[in-house]
Structure formats: structure tokens, C-alpha cells
Amino acid sequence: MSNLTASTAALRQEIWQKELYQDVIDNLYFTKNNMMGTGPNYIVELKDELAKEKGDTITFGLTAKLSGSGITGDNELEGHEESISSYSEQVAIDQIRNAVRLTGLLDEQMNAYDMRSDAKDKISNWLQEFIEQQIFLKLGGVNITTLTDIAGTVVGARALWSNTPDQVPTADSGNGYGARYLCADYTNGLDGLGATELITPALISRIKAKAVTASPKVLPLKINGKNYYVLFVHPYQAYDLKNNAVWSQAQREVGERGNENPIFSGALGIWDGVIIHEHEYTPWLDVSVVGYNFELASSGTQAVVDVARAILCGKQAIGFAKCKTNSAWVEKTFDYDNQTGFSTRLIGGIQKILFNSKNYGCLQLDTAVTSLV
């Protein structure tokens, strides 16, 4: 009688599914840099209520700080209590899927590497990139599905997935400023932005000042008792910062070094309490290909030079709704078991969080960029 215990196909699938999900979450840029988690002190707030029960939306509760003057001396407080202003933001869920299919048993026999592991890596990387692109499209208010990256690859094809991004108001981009928006040309607006109006330390301080004085205030991240914001910049904007004399001198001589928190480790630098992170998914507009703006393409304020949209973030800038059937791993055979396919899916939702119709945790900064060819 054999004493060997054979694994079951269902158990193997469950193991691969757990590995895939963990691989996706652990390698997200926002996870590795301590920017995503449950609770309010993260840029990306995770909500997993739908992992425990069924539904099609997740609600994020938001409240404003108290603004009353209080009662002095022995004056009566009862009957003069201050009400808390509260709002909610609902994030709808959707599904996205992708799969790979191997050529066949002969091809698997001829290749030395583990094609199942390679398939897992490929779809894991794809799902990571999809989630990160969604976060930046939503934060940037990108509504045009034809937006490309600098290589000409279309990155905006799924801009409207799960939730339509809340765009920068046309009046704000036309003026060059708004309650939650700033253009490098804050006199003439986006349509007057010139090629030399690049990102500068002064603009970083200006957008931070808008966040601090906004109503409601964009709440900073609390790290070891100190307040910080995070500014995501496009690689072209990072290049312009590195070649800015004021920035370079500050980072060389008096730049704040941060601490061991992961949010500092991948940073380009720190300026005026703002941690600068470079990320290639920060929205970039090639006017020769897409034209016009990040919102409605042929209408609204129209840019005349290439533009990158940096994003300043504080707490709860964006919500990520997770569902029970997240990141599934499915194997299927074809052609009389000669071919094997592997698929993954994400059921969830991603959306920029609004408070009373205003960005709760982020602002956008549009600047021209040096075109690197």
C-alpha cells in the first residue's frame, strides 16, 4: 500500500493564487514605499469590506477638522457644541482580466525554465502596472483614453475603468490656478504655458502652501511626529529639477535626509516638507499626438506645449476597494490537454477621494518639461 500523499489540483490553484496576490501587492510602488494601507495615514487607503460581503460599492467616510472658536471662561458650553462636517465618497467596482497561453507540451519540454512561473511573473507584472496606472490616472484627473507615454504607448485606454476620474475644472486650468490646482503659468493659464516654464522649488513651495491653506485642508502624512506631503513628478520633471541650481544646491548642502521610513528611501529629495518621488506613470501630455489637455481633448483649455502633471498628495488621496475574488489565478487546458493557459483578474475599484466635491487629499501641478530626445 502506498504511503504517498498526492496534491490536488484545487490546492495547487489556491497556492498559486495566494502567491500571485501577494506578489502583486508586495511589489506595488505604493506598498514598497509605505504609501498604501488600511487606515487614514496613507496616500492610498485600502478598503476590504467587500472581501467579507457582497456589494458593488465601498464608501469612504471623511470628516473636516473643527473650526469653531470654543467657549472661554465660565461661559456655558452646553448648547453651543460644534457639529462635525462629514461627507462620504463611494468607489464603484469593476473587473479587469488578462491571460497568457502556452504554445504546447513540446515547447514546454524544449524550454529549460519553468513556464508556469514565468507566466505568473508576467501576469503579476501586468496587474501591478495596471493598478499603478489606475492610481495615477485617477489622481491626475485624466479623462482621455488616448493619452500616451513618452514611448508613444497608449496608457490612458483604461482611464475610465471602475470610476470616471474627477477632472481639473476647466476654469482652473484656464486661469492657471484653483483651490486644488496650480499651473506653472499661474497668470495666463495652461493655454499660455510656455516651453521654458518648468518645475522649480518655488513652485513646489507654492503648491504646498495651497494644500496647507485649502478649505478643507489637505491633511499631511504624519511621519515620526512631523508633517510631510509627497509630490509625484514625471521623469522629465525630475530631470528639470536636477538641473535647477536652487534644487541642486539645497540637496547638496542642506537637504533634509529623512529617516528609515520607506517613504524616504526611494525619494528624489525633500524640499520644504515635501518628499519628491519620480514615477513614469505621472501623467504626461504630448500635444503633437493627443493635443489639448488631460480632460476633454478637443474642448476646454488647450495646451500648446508638452505638459507633465505633478501630483501633490497628503492623507487619503485615493481609495482602493478590494473584493474577495481579488487577483484570482485560473489554469485551463486546451487542445486535448496539449496547451495550458493562465489567467488573472482584479475585481475592485480605484478612485480619487472627494470631500464635498473637492479633492480631499491631492492637488495637481502642470508644468512644461524639457523634451529629452
N, C-alpha and C positions, 0 to 999 in steps of 0.2 A: 504493500500500500504506500502510495507517495505521501510524503510529508511536506511537499512544496505548496506554497500559497500563491496563486496567480492573481495579479492585479486585474481589476475590472476596467472596462473602457470608460464607464461613468466616473470612476475615481480618478483615472488619468486626466480626463477632461477637467474635473474640478481642480486638480493640482495645477494644470496649465493655466486655467482661468485665474486662479489666485496669483500665480506668478506674473501673468500678463498685467493684471490690475495693479499689483504692487510696483511693477517695473514702470508703468505709465505714471503713476502718482509720484513715486520717489524721484523720477528724473525730470519732472516738470521744473522749469526755471524758477517758478514761484515757490515751489516746495523746497528746493535746494537752498534758496536764499531767504528762507524763513518769512515769506510774504503771504503764505496761504495756510489757512487752518480754521478750525471751528472757534467761534467767539469773535468779538468786535475788533481786537487789536491786530488785525491783518488787513492787507490790501485786498486780498481775495478771501471772502468769507464763505466757508463751506457750510451747506445745509444738507442734512441727510434724512429729514423726516420721511421722504418718500422711499427710503430704503427699508422702512418699517411698515408702511401702509401705502395703499394705492391713492393716486390723485394725479392731476395734470398741472398743478402749480405749487410753488413754495412761496410763502410770504415772509419777507424780511421786515421786522419791526424796527422803527427808527424814532428816536426822540431828540428834541433840541435841549440845549442847556437852559437852566433857569436864567431869566433876565430881569427879575424884579429887584427893587431896592431894599426889601426887607423892612422890618419894624424896629425902631430904635427905642431905647429906654424901657419904661413900663407900659408903653402903649400896647393896646390889646392886639394880639396876633390872631386870635380865633376869629374866623370870618373874613380874614384877609390872606388866606393861603393862596399860593400861586399855582395855577394849573400847568401841567406839563404838556407841551405841544408834541403830539405824536402822529406819525404817518406810517404807512406801510407800502412796501414795494413788492409786487408779485412777479415772480420769474416763471414763465411757462416752460414746459419741457418738450423735447422733440427727440428724434432718433437719427443717428448717423451711423452708417455701416461701411465696411470695406473688407476685402478678402484677397488672398493670393491662392493660386492653384498651381501645383507642381506638374511638371511635364509628364512624369510617369515613373514606374519602378525601375526601368533601365537607366534613366537619368540619375535617379537616386543612388543606384548601385555604382555608377561611374564617378560620382562626386564624393570626395573624401569627407567633406564637412557635413554636419548634421543639418539637413534641410528643414526639419521641423523647428529647430532652434533658430535657424536663420529666418524662417517665416515669422516666428514670434517676434524677433527683433525688428523686422521690417514693419509689421503692423503696429507694434508698440511705438516705434518712432513716428509712424504716420499719425497715430492717435494723440501722441504728445504734441506734435506740431499743430494738429487741428485745434486742440484745446487752447494752446498758447495764442494761435492766430485769432481765435474767437475772442479771447480776453482783450487783445489789443484793438481789434475791430470795434468791439463794444465800447471800450474806454475812449477810443478816438471818435466815436460817433460816425463811423464810416458807413454810408448807405449805398455806395455804388459798388456793384458786383464785378465791375471790370477793373478795379484797382490792381496795379501790378507792383512787383518789387523791382529792384534795380536791374535784375537779370531779365526783366520782361515777363516773368512768370505771373500769371493771374493769381492773386492772393485774396481777392475780395469776392470770389464766386459764392462763398457761403456766408456773406456778410449778414444776411437776413435770417440765418438759421436760429431756431428756437425763439428768439426775440429780436424785434427790429431795434437797432441801436438808436438811442436818443441823440440827435444831431446837434451841432453847434447852431444856434439861431442865426438865420441869415442877416438879421440886423446887427448882431455882434460881429460877425466876420466882415460885414460891410463897414462898420465903424472902426474896427481894429481892436475892440475891447468889449468886454461884457462882464457880468457878475462872475462867470466861471470860464472866461476865455480871454486870451491875450494874443495879439499879433505883433511881430517884431516891428511892423509899421503901425503903431497904435494911433497914428494921426490920420492916415488915409485909408487904412483897412487892407484886407487881403488882396483886393484887386489893384492896390497901389504898391504892393510889396516889391521891392527891387532886389536884384541878384546879390547885392552886397549887404543886405540886411540879415546877417547871420545871427546865430545864437551867441549870447555873451553872458558873463557872470552877472552883469547888471540886469539883464532880462530874467535870470533865474531869481534874483532877489525881488524883482518886481512881481513875478508870478507868485512867489511865496507870500509876499505882502498881501496880495489879493486873497489868497487862501486863508490867511490869518484873520483878515478883516471882513471876510464874506459873511453874509447872513442867510442861512445859518453857516457858522464857521466850519471849514473843512478841518476835521479833527486830526492832529498829527499822530503818528505812531509813537508810542511810549517805549523807549529802549533804555534800560538801566536808569530810569528816572529822568531821562532827557527826551525832549520832543524833536522828532525828525519827520520830514517829508521825503518821498522818493520821487525823483524825476527820471522818467524813461526817455532816452533820446535815440534817434536813428544813428547808425554808424557814420553817416555823412555829417550829422550834427556833432557827433563825438570828435570827428576829425577837425571840425571848425573850432571846437572848444580847446583841443590840444594845441592848436596853432594860435590861440588867443593869448597875448602876452600877460594879461592880468591873471587869467586862469593858471597858466603855466607857473608863474612866479608864486602864486598862492599855494599851489600843490607842492612846489619845491621847498618853500621856506616855512610857511605857517599853516599848511594844510592839516586839517583835523584828521587824525589817524583812525578814529573809531575804536572798536574793541573786537572781542572774539565772536560777537553775534554774526551769524552767516550773512545777514543783510549787508554787512560792510565788506565781506571778503571778495565779492565779485564786482565791487563798485569801481567806477572810473575815478571817483574822487568825491569830496564833500565841499560844499560851498554854502555858507550862511545857513547851516542847519538843514541843508537839502542834500541827500545822498543821490549821486548821479549814477544811473545804470544804463549801459548801452545794450540795445536789443534790436535785432534786424527786423522784427515784426512791428516796430514802431511805425505808424502809417507814414507813407511817403507818396507824393503825388507827382507823377511825370506828366506835365501838361501837354507834351507833344504826343502822348499816347492816349491818356484818359481825358485830359483837359479840365478846365473849370475849377472844381472843388471836391471836397471829400463827401459832400452830401447829396446833391441833386443833379450833378453833372451839368446839364445844359441850362439850368436856371440858378438864380441866386448870385452871390458874389463870385466873380470869376478871376482866378489867379492867372498871372501872366508869366510866372517863373516857377520852376520846380520848388515844391514845398515839403518840408517834413513837419509832422505834428508831434511835438514832445508832449508828454502827459505827466502832470504833477499829481501824485496820489498821497492820500492820507488813509485813515481807517475806513474800512467797508466801502472801498471804491467800487467794487464789483461783487456780484453774488454768483456762486456756482452751486446749482442744485443737483444733488446726486440721487440716483434711484437704485432700487435693489438689484435690478438686472444690468448694472453698470459693467462695461468693459468685458462682455462675455467672450469666451473662446469656444468656437464651434469647429469641429472637424467633420468633413463629409467626403465620401469616396465617389468616384465617377468611373465610367468605362470598365465595368466588371472589376472594381477594386484596383485598377491599374494606376489611377490618378487620385491624388488626395488634395483637398482644398482646406484652407483655414480662414475663418472669418472672425471679425471682432465688431462690436457695436458699442456705442455710447448712448444711453438714454438719460437725458438730463437737460439742463438749461443754463445759459450764461447771459447775464445782463448787467449793465451799469446801473447802480442803485441811485434812485432819485428820491429827494426829500421835498415834498410839496412842489413837484415839477422842476426841481433844480438838482444838478449833480450833487450827490451827498458827499462823495469822497475824492473828487478829482477835478482838475482844470486842464484845459488844452492850451498849448503854446505853439503857434505857427511861425516858422522862420524859413527864410531862404537857406539854401545849402550850396556848398561848393561841389560842383559836379566832378566826380573823380572818374576819369576815363583811362 
